[in-house]
Structures are given as structure tokens and as C-alpha cells.
Amino acid sequence: MSRFFRGLTIVWVVLRYGLDELVLSSFNRPWLRTFTRVITLGRNLDAPRGQRLREALERLGPIFVKFGQVLSTRRDLMPPDIADELALLQDRVPPFDPEIAIATIERSFRRPIGEIFVSFEREPVASASIAQVHFAVIRDRQGIERDVAVKVLRPGMLPVIDKDLALMRMMAGWVEGLSADGKRLKPREVVAEFDNYLHDELDLVREAANAAQLRRNMEGLDLVLIPEVFWDFCHADVAVMERMNGVPINQVERLRTAGVDIPKLARDGVTIFFTQVFRDGFFHADMHPGNIQVSLDPSTFGRYISLDFGIVGTLTEFDKEYLAQNFTAFFRRDYKRVAELHIESGWVPASTRVNELEAAIRTVCEPYFDRPLKEISLGMVLLRLFQTSRRFQVEIQPQLVLLQKTLLNIEGLGRQLDPDLDLWSTAKPFLEKWMLEQLGPQRLWRELRAEAPRYAKMLPDLPRLLHDYLRQKPHDSRAELLELLAAQKRTNRLLQSLLYGGLGFVLGLLAMQLFVRIRFF
């Protein structure tokens, strides 16, 4: 029943803010035009359409606000007036009462606000769909005063999100049961993925842990700053991190006036994204402009500043290797390999003909190569690939939904920073280097070092285990012994193959080095 009333609420908000005219008025059917005039009778729709859309999304709650945030980065797909208005959702969601924030902090730490912070600014500096941020000063364990940002969860978020997710699950069931593409699109699994991420975002301790992990991962890259977490001041409803000072990344003219190399900034963004995805398998998955700033401090000038770590994406080793091979083959225009990878992974039926899938992928992707970002749209590429996937019954992978969303965010940011950015040529060298590290001798050495402690622990037990095995009665152990001998022979053959293959690989490398030296000297 609650889902029914929530559905009615959504319909009422759509009609109340005149969102129906954004869709129905574009159709030429006479009965639709008549229906539009009837439902708009008596309503005051003087406000611009972008403003009405933004206010409606704010009224509907956090899930819809996040949807608007994603749309705001896709200026190539939306009219400028709507995109400009939705951009306000990134950091100008109406704040809640500061007294509620203070009460939440005091309830979490069971102390008055004055005993927790040296000073606390009551007016929030930023407000988002899930939480809002106040600046404060703390005294750390060394007694040093530190400027911090205090993130406080909005009250009553869990029931609202649960209701919306219940409605989404119901709609996903309808899509799966009524649509021909329903099972292939896996709408229930996709909703389940968002369920996990949204509930994770409601736990600010988890967000702080995400920030700490990203901070460790990004050390040494010198391209992005991640705030330090102060664990003594973190709670499920409150998170305290280092205060970061930067300029929002969408203020491009201000950055350019300050002397920031904008094309380099765009390239660095691509490098950060691919590093987090393919090297670490742990990436910031909410990279809209409200969460990304640029440092103007002389010591860190021109570096990215990442904020808000409530949503992160993770990839398994299989996902990373599969995606990297796909990207690499794609950048090389090896469409046959892309088709083969889809079949090998089981994403398309095994009966699919490689040449047909290859031709379909080539038709979609080839027109977009050798073009700057301003002349292509990943959104349109993904749309055409989606249309192609229907023909070949490609199964949607729910674990990659966040990656697709983040890739679109990255394109949106790149489009704002440097429309002339060549996304393909920027990403291709990184991926080829990563693939070499994954498939070359460096990976073999890393895995041997990682497994060495386990094998070292097993070695002292081998004599005893062999002695116990040999003491068994013949009629009890004959079959097992024969099987053991057969397995040993197979192992010996495998070790010989690996040894010869390794020697051949090393000799090949030496021969290549010798050839290069002879050629150039």
C-alpha cells in the first residue's frame, strides 16, 4: 500500500510542476495534445521548465536528486537551460535546520558541541541530497588545531529511500515480466546494486573508510588530493575529514585566469579514472562537478581534489582484465577481438556468429574515432551499442552499472574542461602499459612473491604427510598412490612446459634487446 501511495505522490508531483508538458507536448497525436490541455488547466506554470524540473526532483527526494545530478553533466544530451538548472542540484540542495545537525552530532558523541569542537560554524557550507557539511576546528591527538569539514546525515533518510527503492523494485518486476528485453536487462539486479550503494551512503563511517582507502591508493600519483580522515570524530551519522580548499571544477574561466593548464587538467582526469578502475579496481563513482575541485595552493597547484566518497565502485580481477582487453582491442579497432571477448565471457549466446557481431560493433564505433570530444558523445555511442545489444541478446552486467555511470560523468567533465580532448589517444597508452604489466613477467614475479609465504609454511609439513601416506595399508592406498603418481607426471610436464616457455620468453627479450642495440648502434 505504501508503494501505491508513493506512486500517486510521484504522479502528483509530475502534474503539479508541469513535467508532463516536457514529454506530451512534443507529440503530434491530437488526443495527446487535448489531454495535455486538460491536465494543465488551472495550473501556474510561469516558472521556466528547468526550474520546475529541479524543484520537482528536490520534492521527490534523494534518489531523484541524484538522477538530476547525473543528467546535469550531460550537456550534449540536454537543452542548456535544463542543464544549467540541474547543475544547482550538485551543491545547492536546500539545507536542513543547523539545530538538527547539532542535535545529531551531540546525540552521536553524547557530549555538547562545545566539548567536541574548538569551534563550529552553524551555517552549512554545502548541502547535498544525503547530508550537509559544516566547517569546524578540532584538536587532534597531538594537541594541534586542525581545520575540518563535518558531514552530517540528513534526518529520516532511510524510510524515504526504502520507499523509493521498493517502488523501483516493483517497476523492475513489471519491466522484467512485460518487456521482451526484461530478462536480458536484469532490472531487478540493477536495482539491487543501487540499493546496496544507497544504503552504504547512509553510513558515514563507511564513507570515511572509502576516503581512507582512496587516499592510500592515490599516494604517489601526485594528481589528486584526498582529505585525511579523523577517526576519533567519526560516527554512522557524522564524519569529520580534513578541510580542503579549492575551486569547483566547473568554474573553468576562474581556473584559467588563475593559470591552471586546462587541457592538462582534462588529461589528468582521464588518467585518474583509469588508474582507479584498472590498477586498483576501486574508484570514485560519484564524480559530478559538485564533488570535484581544483587546488590553487602553490604546493599542490593544479591537482584535483576529490570529495564525497559515499558511492564507490569495485571490480574483480576478472572484471578488470576483461574490460581492459575490451578497451585495448577497441582502441586498436580490433572489433573481431571485442566480439570474441563478448562470446568468451558469456555475455552473448555461444551460438553468436563472430563476424556478424564484429560488423555490428564496427558500424557503431568506427564513425567516432579520430574525433575530439566535442564531436562525439559516449551517451550516443552507448545508446547505439544498446540497440545493437538487443539484436544479439547481450546480457547487462549489473556490477558494471556504476562504471558506466562514472564513465559518463568523466565525459561530461572532460567536455566542460577541454572539448578538443581526444579521449581515445589519452587512454590508449595507459591501458597498453597496464596490460603489459598484467600479462608480462612483472605479474608472474608479484604472484610468486605473494604465494611464497604460504608455500614456505607448507614445506615443513610435507615429510610428515608423505610418511603418513606411505604407512597406509596397500589395499587402502594403491588407487590413491596411482592417482598421485599420475598427477605428479602431469605436474612435471606442466613445470617443464613453464620452464621452457619462461626460458623462451627470456631469450626472446634478450634477442629483442640485442636487435634494438644492433639496429641503433
C-alpha positions as CSV (number, residue, x, y, z in Angstrom):
1,M,0.0,0.0,0.0
2,S,2.9,2.4,0.8
3,R,4.3,1.8,-2.7
4,F,0.9,2.7,-4.2
5,F,0.7,6.0,-2.3
6,R,4.3,6.8,-3.2
7,G,3.4,6.2,-6.9
8,L,0.5,8.5,-6.5
9,T,2.8,11.1,-4.9
10,I,5.2,10.9,-7.9
11,V,2.3,11.3,-10.4
12,W,1.0,14.3,-8.4
13,V,4.4,16.0,-8.3
14,V,4.9,15.4,-12.1
15,L,1.5,17.1,-12.7
16,R,2.0,19.8,-10.1
17,Y,5.2,21.0,-11.6
18,G,4.1,20.6,-15.2
19,L,6.7,18.0,-16.1
20,D,4.2,16.2,-18.3
21,E,4.4,19.0,-20.9
22,L,8.1,18.2,-21.3
23,V,7.1,14.9,-22.9
24,L,3.4,15.1,-24.0
25,S,3.7,18.4,-25.7
26,S,6.3,17.1,-28.1
27,F,3.9,14.5,-29.6
28,N,1.8,15.2,-32.7
29,R,-1.1,13.0,-31.8
30,P,-4.3,15.1,-31.5
31,W,-5.6,13.2,-28.4
32,L,-2.3,13.7,-26.6
33,R,-2.5,17.5,-27.3
34,T,-6.1,17.5,-25.9
35,F,-5.0,15.5,-22.9
36,T,-2.1,18.0,-22.2
37,R,-4.5,21.0,-22.3
38,V,-6.9,19.3,-19.9
39,I,-4.3,18.4,-17.2
40,T,-2.6,21.8,-17.4
41,L,-5.9,23.6,-16.9
42,G,-5.7,26.0,-13.9
43,R,-2.0,25.4,-13.2
44,N,0.5,28.2,-12.8
45,L,3.5,27.2,-15.0
46,D,5.1,30.6,-15.3
47,A,8.5,29.3,-13.9
48,P,11.0,28.1,-16.5
49,R,10.9,24.4,-17.3
50,G,14.4,23.8,-15.9
51,Q,13.5,25.4,-12.6
52,R,10.3,23.3,-12.4
53,L,12.2,20.1,-13.2
54,R,14.8,20.9,-10.5
55,E,12.2,21.7,-7.9
56,A,10.2,18.6,-8.7
57,L,13.3,16.4,-8.2
58,E,14.1,18.1,-4.9
59,R,10.5,17.4,-3.8
60,L,10.7,13.7,-4.8
61,G,13.7,13.0,-2.6
62,P,17.4,11.9,-2.7
63,I,17.2,9.2,-5.4
64,F,15.6,11.7,-7.8
65,V,18.1,14.4,-6.9
66,K,20.9,12.0,-7.7
67,F,19.3,11.3,-11.0
68,G,19.2,15.0,-11.7
69,Q,22.9,15.3,-10.8
70,V,23.8,12.8,-13.4
71,L,21.7,14.5,-16.0
72,S,23.3,17.8,-15.3
73,T,26.7,16.6,-16.5
74,R,25.3,15.6,-19.9
75,R,25.0,19.0,-21.7
76,D,25.4,17.3,-25.0
77,L,22.1,15.4,-24.4
78,M,20.1,18.2,-22.8
79,P,19.0,21.7,-23.6
80,P,21.3,24.3,-22.0
81,D,18.5,25.9,-19.8
82,I,17.7,22.5,-18.2
83,A,21.3,21.5,-17.8
84,D,22.1,24.9,-16.1
85,E,19.3,24.5,-13.6
86,L,20.0,20.9,-12.8
87,A,23.6,21.9,-12.1
88,L,22.3,23.6,-8.9
89,L,21.5,20.1,-7.5
90,Q,25.2,19.4,-7.2
91,D,25.8,21.6,-4.3
92,R,22.7,23.8,-3.7
93,V,20.2,21.3,-2.4
94,P,18.2,23.2,0.3
95,P,19.9,22.6,3.7
96,F,18.1,21.4,6.8
97,D,18.0,23.3,10.1
98,P,21.5,23.7,11.7
99,E,20.0,22.9,15.1
100,I,19.0,19.5,13.8
101,A,22.6,19.0,12.7
102,I,24.0,20.0,16.1
103,A,21.5,17.7,17.8
104,T,22.6,14.8,15.6
105,I,26.3,15.4,16.4
106,E,25.6,15.7,20.2
107,R,23.5,12.5,20.1
108,S,26.2,10.6,18.3
109,F,29.0,11.6,20.6
110,R,27.0,12.1,23.8
111,R,28.7,15.4,24.5
112,P,27.8,19.0,24.0
113,I,29.0,20.5,20.7
114,G,31.4,22.8,22.6
115,E,33.3,19.8,24.1
116,I,33.7,18.1,20.7
117,F,35.0,21.0,18.6
118,V,37.2,24.0,19.3
119,S,34.8,26.0,17.1
120,F,31.8,25.0,14.9
121,E,30.2,27.1,12.1
122,R,26.4,26.7,12.4
123,E,25.7,27.7,8.8
124,P,26.3,24.9,6.4
125,V,28.8,25.5,3.5
126,A,27.3,22.8,1.3
127,S,24.1,20.7,1.2
128,A,23.5,17.6,-0.8
129,S,20.8,15.0,-1.1
130,I,22.1,12.8,1.6
131,A,23.9,15.1,4.0
132,Q,25.2,18.6,4.6
133,V,28.6,20.0,5.6
134,H,29.7,22.4,8.2
135,F,33.2,23.8,8.8
136,A,34.8,23.4,12.2
137,V,38.1,23.3,14.1
138,I,39.2,20.2,16.2
139,R,42.2,19.5,18.4
140,D,43.9,16.2,17.2
141,R,45.7,13.6,19.3
142,Q,48.9,15.7,19.2
143,G,47.0,18.7,20.5
144,I,47.3,20.6,17.2
145,E,44.2,22.5,16.0
146,R,43.1,21.3,12.6
147,D,40.5,22.8,10.2
148,V,38.0,20.2,9.3
149,A,34.7,19.6,7.4
150,V,31.9,18.0,9.4
151,K,29.4,16.0,7.3
152,V,26.1,15.3,9.0
153,L,23.5,12.9,7.7
154,R,20.0,14.3,6.8
155,P,17.4,13.1,9.3
156,G,14.8,10.5,8.3
157,M,16.6,9.4,5.1
158,L,16.3,5.6,5.5
159,P,12.4,5.4,5.3
160,V,12.3,7.7,2.2
161,I,15.0,5.7,0.4
162,D,13.4,2.4,1.3
163,K,10.0,3.5,-0.1
164,D,11.6,4.7,-3.4
165,L,13.6,1.5,-3.7
166,A,10.5,-0.6,-3.1
167,L,8.7,1.2,-5.9
168,M,11.7,0.8,-8.2
169,R,11.8,-3.0,-7.4
170,M,8.1,-3.2,-8.2
171,M,8.6,-1.4,-11.5
172,A,11.7,-3.6,-12.3
173,G,9.4,-6.6,-11.8
174,W,7.0,-5.1,-14.3
175,V,9.7,-4.5,-16.8
176,E,11.1,-8.0,-16.4
177,G,7.7,-9.6,-16.8
178,L,6.2,-7.4,-19.6
179,S,9.2,-6.4,-21.7
180,A,10.8,-8.5,-24.3
181,D,14.2,-7.2,-23.1
182,G,13.3,-7.6,-19.4
183,K,15.3,-10.6,-18.6
184,R,18.3,-9.5,-20.6
185,L,18.4,-6.1,-18.9
186,K,18.3,-7.7,-15.4
187,P,16.4,-4.7,-13.9
188,R,16.0,-6.4,-10.6
189,E,19.7,-7.0,-10.2
190,V,20.4,-3.4,-11.3
191,V,18.0,-2.0,-8.7
192,A,19.6,-4.3,-6.1
193,E,23.0,-2.8,-7.0
194,F,21.7,0.7,-6.4
195,D,20.0,-0.5,-3.2
196,N,23.4,-1.5,-1.8
197,Y,25.2,1.7,-2.9
198,L,22.5,4.0,-1.5
199,H,22.3,2.2,1.9
200,D,26.1,2.3,2.0
201,E,26.0,6.0,1.5
202,L,23.8,6.4,4.6
203,D,26.7,5.0,6.8
204,L,29.2,7.8,7.1
205,V,31.8,5.5,8.7
206,R,31.8,3.5,5.5
207,E,32.2,6.7,3.5
208,A,35.2,7.6,5.7
209,A,36.7,4.2,5.1
210,N,36.3,4.7,1.4
211,A,38.1,8.0,1.6
212,A,41.0,6.4,3.6
213,Q,41.3,3.6,1.0
214,L,41.3,6.0,-1.9
215,R,43.8,8.3,-0.1
216,R,46.2,5.3,0.2
217,N,45.7,4.2,-3.4
218,M,46.4,7.7,-4.8
219,E,49.6,8.3,-2.8
220,G,52.5,8.9,-5.1
221,L,50.3,9.7,-8.2
222,D,50.6,13.5,-7.5
223,L,47.4,14.2,-9.5
224,V,44.6,14.2,-6.9
225,L,44.2,15.1,-3.2
226,I,42.0,13.1,-0.8
227,P,41.1,14.5,2.6
228,E,42.5,12.9,5.7
229,V,40.0,11.2,8.0
230,F,39.9,11.9,11.7
231,W,38.6,8.6,13.1
232,D,38.1,9.9,16.7
233,F,35.4,12.1,15.3
234,C,33.5,9.7,13.0
235,H,30.2,8.1,13.6
236,A,27.5,6.5,11.5
237,D,25.7,9.9,11.3
238,V,28.8,12.1,11.4
239,A,32.1,12.1,9.5
240,V,35.0,14.5,10.1
241,M,37.7,15.0,7.5
242,E,40.4,17.4,6.6
243,R,39.1,20.7,5.2
244,M,40.0,21.1,1.6
245,N,40.3,24.4,-0.2
246,G,39.8,24.5,-3.9
247,V,37.8,25.9,-6.9
248,P,34.9,23.8,-8.2
249,I,36.0,22.2,-11.4
250,N,33.0,23.6,-13.4
251,Q,34.3,27.2,-12.8
252,V,36.6,26.9,-15.8
253,E,37.2,30.6,-16.5
254,R,38.2,31.2,-12.9
255,L,40.7,28.3,-13.1
256,R,42.0,29.5,-16.5
257,T,42.5,33.0,-15.0
258,A,44.4,31.5,-12.1
259,G,46.8,29.9,-14.6
260,V,45.7,26.3,-14.5
261,D,46.5,24.3,-17.6
262,I,43.0,23.2,-18.6
263,P,43.9,20.7,-21.3
264,K,46.3,19.0,-18.9
265,L,43.6,19.0,-16.2
266,A,41.3,17.2,-18.6
267,R,44.0,14.6,-19.4
268,D,44.8,14.1,-15.7
269,G,41.1,13.4,-15.0
270,V,41.2,10.5,-17.6
271,T,44.4,9.2,-16.0
272,I,43.0,9.3,-12.5
273,F,39.8,7.5,-13.7
274,F,41.6,4.7,-15.5
275,T,44.2,4.3,-12.6
276,Q,41.4,3.8,-10.1
277,V,39.5,1.4,-12.3
278,F,42.2,-0.8,-13.8
279,R,45.1,-0.6,-11.4
280,D,43.1,-0.6,-8.1
281,G,39.6,-1.8,-9.0
282,F,38.3,0.8,-6.5
283,F,37.0,4.0,-8.0
284,H,35.1,7.2,-7.0
285,A,31.7,6.6,-8.5
286,D,30.0,10.0,-7.9
287,M,32.2,12.3,-9.8
288,H,29.8,15.1,-10.7
289,P,31.3,18.7,-10.5
290,G,29.9,19.3,-7.0
291,N,32.3,16.7,-5.7
292,I,35.4,17.7,-7.7
293,Q,37.6,20.8,-7.1
294,V,41.0,22.0,-8.2
295,S,43.7,23.2,-5.8
296,L,45.2,26.6,-6.3
297,D,47.6,26.3,-3.3
298,P,51.2,26.8,-4.6
299,S,52.4,23.4,-3.1
300,T,49.6,21.4,-4.9
301,F,48.7,23.8,-7.7
302,G,46.5,22.3,-10.4
303,R,45.8,19.0,-8.7
304,Y,42.3,17.5,-8.4
305,I,40.5,17.5,-5.0
306,S,38.0,14.7,-4.6
307,L,35.1,15.0,-2.1
308,D,32.1,12.9,-1.1
309,F,33.0,9.2,-1.0
310,G,29.6,7.7,-0.2
311,I,29.5,5.8,-3.5
312,V,32.5,3.9,-4.8
313,G,32.7,1.1,-7.3
314,T,34.7,-2.1,-7.1
315,L,35.8,-4.5,-9.8
316,T,37.1,-8.1,-9.5
317,E,40.4,-9.1,-11.2
318,F,38.3,-10.9,-13.9
319,D,36.2,-7.7,-14.5
320,K,39.4,-5.6,-14.7
321,E,41.2,-7.9,-17.1
322,Y,38.1,-8.4,-19.3
323,L,37.4,-4.7,-19.5
324,A,41.0,-3.8,-20.2
325,Q,41.2,-6.3,-23.0
326,N,37.9,-4.8,-24.4
327,F,39.2,-1.3,-24.2
328,T,42.6,-2.1,-25.7
329,A,41.0,-4.0,-28.6
330,F,38.6,-1.2,-29.1
331,F,41.3,1.5,-29.2
332,R,43.2,-0.7,-31.7
333,R,40.0,-1.0,-33.7
334,D,40.2,-4.8,-33.4
335,Y,36.5,-5.3,-33.5
336,K,36.8,-9.0,-34.0
337,R,38.6,-9.4,-30.7
338,V,35.9,-7.3,-29.0
339,A,33.3,-9.7,-30.4
340,E,35.3,-12.8,-29.3
341,L,35.6,-11.4,-25.8
342,H,31.9,-10.9,-25.5
343,I,31.3,-14.6,-26.6
344,E,34.1,-15.9,-24.3
345,S,32.7,-14.1,-21.3
346,G,29.2,-15.5,-21.9
347,W,27.7,-12.0,-22.3
348,V,26.2,-13.1,-25.6
349,P,25.0,-16.6,-26.6
350,A,27.7,-19.1,-27.6
351,S,25.9,-19.6,-30.9
352,T,26.5,-16.0,-31.9
353,R,28.5,-15.6,-35.2
354,V,31.7,-13.6,-34.5
355,N,31.7,-12.0,-38.0
356,E,28.1,-10.6,-37.5
357,L,28.8,-9.2,-34.1
358,E,32.1,-7.8,-35.3
359,A,30.4,-6.0,-38.2
360,A,27.7,-4.6,-35.9
361,I,30.3,-3.2,-33.4
362,R,32.4,-1.7,-36.2
363,T,29.3,0.1,-37.6
364,V,28.6,1.7,-34.2
365,C,32.2,2.6,-33.2
366,E,34.1,3.4,-36.4
367,P,32.5,6.8,-37.1
368,Y,33.6,8.2,-33.7
369,F,37.4,7.6,-34.0
370,D,39.9,10.3,-34.6
371,R,37.4,13.0,-33.4
372,P,37.8,15.4,-30.5
373,L,35.4,15.0,-27.5
374,K,33.3,17.9,-28.7
375,E,32.3,15.9,-31.9
376,I,31.4,12.6,-30.1
377,S,29.1,11.6,-27.4
378,L,29.7,8.5,-25.3
379,G,26.0,8.7,-24.5
380,M,25.1,8.3,-28.1
381,V,27.7,5.5,-28.6
382,L,26.3,3.7,-25.6
383,L,22.7,4.2,-26.9
384,R,23.7,2.7,-30.3
385,L,25.5,-0.1,-28.6
386,F,22.4,-0.8,-26.6
387,Q,20.3,-1.0,-29.7
388,T,22.9,-3.4,-31.2
389,S,22.9,-5.5,-28.0
390,R,19.2,-6.1,-28.3
391,R,19.8,-7.8,-31.6
392,F,22.5,-10.1,-30.2
393,Q,20.8,-10.7,-26.8
394,V,23.7,-9.2,-24.8
395,E,23.1,-9.6,-21.1
396,I,23.5,-6.4,-19.0
397,Q,26.2,-6.8,-16.2
398,P,24.8,-5.1,-13.0
399,Q,28.2,-4.9,-11.4
400,L,29.3,-2.5,-14.2
401,V,26.4,-0.1,-13.9
402,L,28.4,2.2,-11.6
403,L,31.4,2.1,-14.0
404,Q,29.1,3.2,-16.9
405,K,27.7,6.0,-14.9
406,T,31.1,7.2,-13.8
407,L,32.4,7.0,-17.4
408,L,29.6,9.3,-18.5
409,N,30.4,11.7,-15.6
410,I,34.1,11.7,-16.8
411,E,33.0,12.5,-20.3
412,G,30.8,15.3,-19.0
413,L,33.7,16.8,-17.0
414,G,36.0,16.4,-20.0
415,R,33.6,18.1,-22.3
416,Q,33.4,21.2,-20.0
417,L,37.2,21.4,-19.5
418,D,38.5,20.7,-23.0
419,P,36.1,19.9,-25.8
420,D,39.2,19.2,-28.0
421,L,40.3,16.3,-25.8
422,D,41.0,13.1,-27.7
423,L,39.7,10.6,-25.2
424,W,40.9,7.6,-27.1
425,S,44.5,8.7,-27.6
426,T,44.7,9.8,-23.9
427,A,43.5,6.5,-22.6
428,K,45.2,4.1,-25.0
429,P,48.8,4.4,-23.8
430,F,47.7,3.9,-20.2
431,L,45.7,0.8,-21.0
432,E,48.5,-0.7,-23.1
433,K,51.0,-0.2,-20.3
434,W,48.6,-1.7,-17.8
435,M,48.0,-4.7,-20.0
436,L,51.8,-5.3,-20.3
437,E,52.2,-5.2,-16.5
438,Q,49.3,-7.6,-16.1
439,L,50.4,-10.2,-18.7
440,G,54.2,-9.8,-18.5
441,P,56.9,-11.1,-16.2
442,Q,56.2,-8.4,-13.6
443,R,52.8,-10.0,-12.8
444,L,54.4,-13.5,-12.6
445,W,57.0,-12.2,-10.1
446,R,54.3,-10.4,-8.0
447,E,52.3,-13.6,-7.8
448,L,55.3,-15.7,-6.8
449,R,56.2,-13.3,-4.1
450,A,52.6,-13.2,-2.8
451,E,52.3,-17.0,-2.7
452,A,55.8,-17.6,-1.2
453,P,54.8,-17.4,2.5
454,R,52.0,-19.9,2.0
455,Y,54.3,-22.4,0.3
456,A,57.0,-21.8,2.9
457,K,54.5,-22.7,5.6
458,M,53.5,-25.9,3.8
459,L,57.0,-27.2,3.1
460,P,57.9,-28.4,6.7
461,D,54.7,-30.5,6.8
462,L,55.4,-32.4,3.6
463,P,57.7,-35.1,5.0
464,R,55.2,-36.0,7.7
465,L,52.3,-36.0,5.3
466,L,54.2,-38.2,2.9
467,H,55.3,-40.6,5.8
468,D,51.7,-40.9,7.0
469,Y,50.5,-41.6,3.5
470,L,53.1,-44.3,2.8
471,R,52.2,-46.1,6.1
472,Q,48.7,-46.8,4.9
473,K,47.8,-50.3,4.0
474,P,48.4,-51.3,0.3
475,H,44.8,-52.2,-0.4
476,D,43.7,-48.8,1.1
477,S,46.2,-46.6,-0.8
478,R,47.0,-48.3,-4.1
479,A,44.4,-46.4,-6.1
480,E,45.3,-43.1,-4.4
481,L,49.0,-43.8,-5.0
482,L,48.5,-44.4,-8.7
483,E,46.4,-41.3,-8.9
484,L,49.2,-39.4,-7.1
485,L,51.8,-40.7,-9.5
486,A,49.7,-39.7,-12.5
487,A,49.2,-36.3,-11.0
488,Q,52.9,-36.0,-10.4
489,K,53.7,-36.8,-14.0
490,R,51.2,-34.2,-15.2
491,T,52.8,-31.7,-12.8
492,N,56.2,-32.5,-14.1
493,R,55.1,-32.0,-17.7
494,L,53.5,-28.7,-16.8
495,L,56.6,-27.5,-14.9
496,Q,58.7,-28.4,-17.9
497,S,56.4,-26.5,-20.2
498,L,56.5,-23.5,-17.9
499,L,60.3,-23.7,-17.7
500,Y,60.8,-24.0,-21.4
501,G,58.3,-21.2,-22.0
502,G,60.0,-19.0,-19.5
503,L,63.4,-19.6,-21.0
504,G,62.0,-18.9,-24.4
505,F,60.4,-15.7,-23.2
506,V,63.6,-14.5,-21.6
507,L,65.7,-15.5,-24.7
508,G,63.2,-13.6,-26.8
509,L,63.5,-10.5,-24.7
510,L,67.4,-10.7,-24.9
511,A,67.2,-11.2,-28.6
512,M,64.9,-8.2,-29.0
513,Q,67.2,-6.0,-26.9
514,L,70.2,-7.2,-29.0
515,F,68.4,-6.5,-32.2
516,V,67.5,-3.0,-31.0
517,R,71.1,-2.3,-30.0
518,I,72.4,-3.5,-33.3
519,R,69.8,-1.5,-35.2
520,F,70.5,1.8,-33.5
521,F,74.2,1.5,-32.9
